[in-house]
């Protein structure tokens, strides 16, 4: 699973996860036919991946797209973590590559 590639919503539409390290905030970019079609997240608005996940379905609906499925939401959450990088991204990558090396506490 490549969490660096855009999330393909349909044949022509993608959702990209972005983290700005200078402003320390997340955003989601909607692309159609290789062109920008929408942006979720203004400067400093979303400082945690969950903030984007809480707002993404409404954003997609407003832009004529279907809300994310549960599987797409999980993948997009991982994409946001990978976009930021750091220890959380390293742990997620390890869990993807070899789940036996990661202890999950529920």
N, C-alpha and C positions, 0 to 999 in steps of 0.2 A: 504494500500500500504506500503510494507516494503522497505524503502530506505536504509536499512543496508545490505540487501541480494544482492548477485551479480545479474547483469542483464543477464538473460538467452537469448542468441542470437539464439540458436537452441538446438537440443537434447544433443549435446556434448560440446558446447562452451559457455563460460561466460565471461563477462566483469566486472572487479572489480574496484571500485573507491578507491583511496588511498590518504591520506594526511599525510605528515611527519611533525609533529609539531616542531621538532628541526630545520629542514631545511626550514620549512614553504613553502613547495611546493607540488603540486599535481602530481599524475601519474595515469595511467590506466593500469591495468594488464589484459592480454588476457589469458584465461585458456581453454585448450581442454582436455577432458577426465580426468579431475582432475589434470592435469599437467600444469605448466607455459608454455605459447606458445608465449609470446611477452610482451614487456613493452614500453609504451608511456610515455616519460618524464624522462629526466636525472636530476641529482641533480641541483636544482635551476632553471630549465628551465620553469616550469609552476607555476606561483605564484597566479593564479586566476582560478576559475572553467571555465570561458569562454575560457581561453587559451587552455585547454584540449578539450573543445567542438569544437573549431575551427580546431583542428588537428585530432580528433578521426576518422572521416570518411576515411581520407587518410591512417591512420594507419591500420584500419580494412581492407581496400581494398588491401593494400600491404601484408597483412597476409591472403589473400584469403577469407575474409569475406565480407558480404554485408554492405554498409553504414547503419547507424542507421536510423530508421523511425523517423518521427517527434515525435511520442509518446515515442519511446525509448530514443531519445535525451533529451526530457523533464524529463523523469525519471532519466536518467544518470546525468543530471545537478543537480537534487535533491540529488542523491546519493553522488555527490562530496561535496555538501553543508553539508550533514550529516556526511561525513567522516571527515570534518574539525571540526565540532561541534561549540560550542559557540552560541552567540545570533541569528545569522542567522539560524542555525539549529533549535533552540528553536522556532523561529517564523514560520519556515516551518512546524515543527511538529504540532504546534498549528493550522496552516491553514489546515493541512490535517485532524486533529481530529475534528475541529469545525470552518469551514470557516466563520461563522457569527461573530466570535470574531476578525477577521483580516480585516483591512481596506485596500483595494487595490486602489491605485491612478493610473489612466492611463491617 
